[in-house]
Amino acid sequence: MTIMEKLENYLLELGMLYEKKAENLWIVSDEAKGLQSLIISLDGPVIALRVTLMAIPDKNRENFYKTLLTLNATDLIHGAYGLDGNNVVWIDTLEGETLDLLELQASLDAVSLALSQHYKKLAEYRNK
């Protein structure tokens, strides 16, 4: 079984709705977990999970960056917050060759938990 087939089987087994956008790109949604437009991509043996959270705020950036770094260091089980262009993203990478169902589920649960727990704190910085 290829990594792609394994990943799709695991998503189905977890009851995740997904849309295949390209050969190695899926958009996953699970309203119950608060996930909308989670992007999963496969590049060689690496599986990347990614969610765009918000635009980088125009004001109070120093405190905002400090908050992101603190959350990365103290509050995230899997993945990390990062910056991509003008956006804040959450990203995690998994090894496709050794991926198992529980590992994928842990990563998906971690992003869901992070988004629900950190939303209020990060939303305070949103541009108005």
N, C-alpha and C positions, 0 to 999 in steps of 0.2 A: 504494500500500500504506500502510495506517495505521501509526502508531507501535506500536500493540498487535500488529498482525500481524507487523511486522518483528521485534519483541522475541520473540514466540513462535517465529518461524522460526529466529532466532538460537539460542534455547535448545535447540530440537530439533537444530539443526546441531552444537551443542556437546555433544550427548548428555546434556543436563541433564534430570533428571526433575523435573517440576513439576506442581503441582495448582493450577488456577485457582479461587480462593476467591470472587472477585467480579469485576465487569466490569473493574476496573483493578488487581487484586491477585493475585499468584501466590506460592506457597510452593515454593521450590526446594530439592532435596536432591541431594547427590552424595557418597556415602560415600567414594569414592576420593580426593576432595579435602578430606574432613573437614567438609563443609558439611551442616548439618542445620537445617532451618527458616530458611533465608535468605528474607526477605520482599522481594519486588520489587513496588513500587507505581508507578503512572503517574498523575501529577497534571498535567494539561495537557501541556506539552512536557517536563516533568521526570520522569525515571525515578529513583527512590530505591531503593537496595539497603540492606538492614538486617539485622543479626544481633544478637540479645540474647545477651550473653556470660555475665553473672553478676550477682548482687545486689551492690550497693555494700557493701563490708565494714563491719562495725560498729566495728572497731578499726584503728588505724594508718592512718587515712584520709589524713592529710597525705602520708605516704610513697606511698600508693597513688595519689593524684592526681598527685603528682610523677612517678611511674612512667608513668602514662597520658600525661601531657603530653610527657614525654621520648620515649616511643615515637611519639607523633604527629609530633614534630619531627624525629626521626632515623631512624625505622625503617619508616614506612608509605609505600608507593609511591602508592596510591590510598586515598581515604577517610580517616576519622579515628575515634578512639574518642570517645565522648561519654557523657553521662548522660541518662537518661530516667526520671523518677520515681526509683525505688529500684534501677534497673538500669543496668549498663554496656552500651553498644551500640557496634557498629561500623557506620558509615553512609557511603555514597558516593552522589553524585548524578551523573547523566549527562544530556546534552541529547538528547532523543528524536528531534528533527528530523534531527540529523546523526549519530546513532548508527550505528556500523558493527560488524561482527562482532568485529574485533580489539579495539575499545574495550571491548565488553562482556566479552570473554574476559580482557582485562587486569584489569578490575575484579574479576571472579570469582577469578582467580588471585591477585590481591593479598590479598583477604580470606582465601583458603585459606592462603596463606603466612603472613599475620599470625597467624591462629589457631594454626597449628602451631608457629610460632616463639615466640609470646608466651604460650602456654597455661601453661607451667610457671611463668613469672615472675608472671603474674597470679593463678594458682591459689594461690600462697603466701599471698595476702591473703584467700582465701575464708573466709566464716563457717563455723565448725565446730560 
